[in-house]
Amino acid sequence: MAAKRPTEAWSRSVDELICLLDSAFLRALTEPARLELLKVLLRYGPADVGAIAAHLPQDRSVISRHLKVLNDVGVVRARSEGKHRIYEVDGQSFLAAFEGLLSRARELAPICCPPSGGK
């Protein structure tokens, strides 16, 4: 059977799905150290860098860089308390980002990745 020639809509959909997979949000969540950091915040709640560092092997400067990445993509938020920055998981923003990615992927998948006939 001859392969179907890709359509322009198919090509655009594939390109956009690839961009979704390579989004800053998903890249932020694929770094194991950042996932461990998120687990600490989920388990122990809001904390400053020092308190987070007590549970992780990385230096505080590395943890701070990871927190910045997570903050930039909306996974965590920070607030000032005196001389400290307190970080916590931003559940609403986190869910909104996931839902946005999933919603767009649901729109694109039927175009570029249609279900097979028998399954």
VOKEGU-554830 format. One record per residue (C-alpha): residue in three letters; x, z, y. Coordinates in steps of 0.001 Angstrom, whole numbers, plus 500000, padded with zeros to 6 digits. Last residue first. Layout:
VOKEGU-554830
alaXZY
...
end
This chain:
VOKEGU-554830
lys492030517647499470
gly490971514185498360
gly491087512138501567
ser494134513628503283
pro493492515540506468
pro494512513792509679
cys497935514670511088
cys498477512710514296
ile494950512377515649
pro493256515227513769
ala496171517520514713
leu496004516945518471
glu492842518846519398
arg493565521729517013
ala497142521876518355
arg495759522234521894
ser493561525148520885
leu496330526743518854
leu498779526636521754
gly496230528030524196
glu495146530715521739
phe498732531825521232
ala499341532003524991
ala496071533863525570
leu496894536304522773
phe500269537215524286
ser498798537416527790
gln496113539823526620
gly498467541895524475
asp501168542400527087
val503620544377524954
glu505271547095526995
tyr508355547518529133
ile509144550343531547
arg511743549648534204
his513404552880535279
lys514633554222538614
gly511243555701539505
glu508716554139537188
ser508790550387537649
arg506602548091535600
ala507397545485533005
arg505317543070530981
val505849541757527481
val504791538566525706
gly504233536651528928
val506813533893528490
asp509128535244531214
asn508670538829529984
leu509828537915526481
val512887536138527898
lys513620539061530240
leu513231541533527385
his515784539576525351
arg518247539722528246
ser517671543468528629
ile518213543979524896
val521544542176525165
ser522581544364528111
arg521458547499526249
asp523769546688523369
gln522200545549520107
pro521764547754517021
leu518126548655517745
his516080551870517759
ala517932553794520483
ala518092550543522458
ile514321550702523046
ala514651554149524613
gly517512552963526808
val515728549772527829
asp512659551661529036
ala509633552297526871
pro505959551486526417
gly504712552022522866
tyr506576553328519830
arg505473550981517043
leu504475547956519126
leu507488548279521418
val509835548665518444
lys508222545716516655
leu508669543604519777
leu512388544427519808
glu512634543458516141
leu510956540137516956
arg513381539645519837
ala516339540222517517
pro514938537726515002
glu514689534897517592
thr511680532776516663
leu509285534457519099
ala511020533305522267
arg511218529777520879
leu507435529885520358
phe506760530795523994
ala509460528502525392
ser507697525594523724
asp509471523602521012
leu506494523609518660
leu504238522629521555
cys506635519843522540
ile506564518544518958
leu502779518614519089
glu502895516614522333
asp505180513972520858
val503032513673517737
ser499895513313519840
arg501486510688522089
ser502633508679519066
trp499196508884517433
ala497455507825520638
glu499857504868520956
thr499031503826517426
pro501399504087514497
arg501384501075512124
lys499779502017508870
ala502038501869505857
ala501375499062503416
met500000500000500000
end
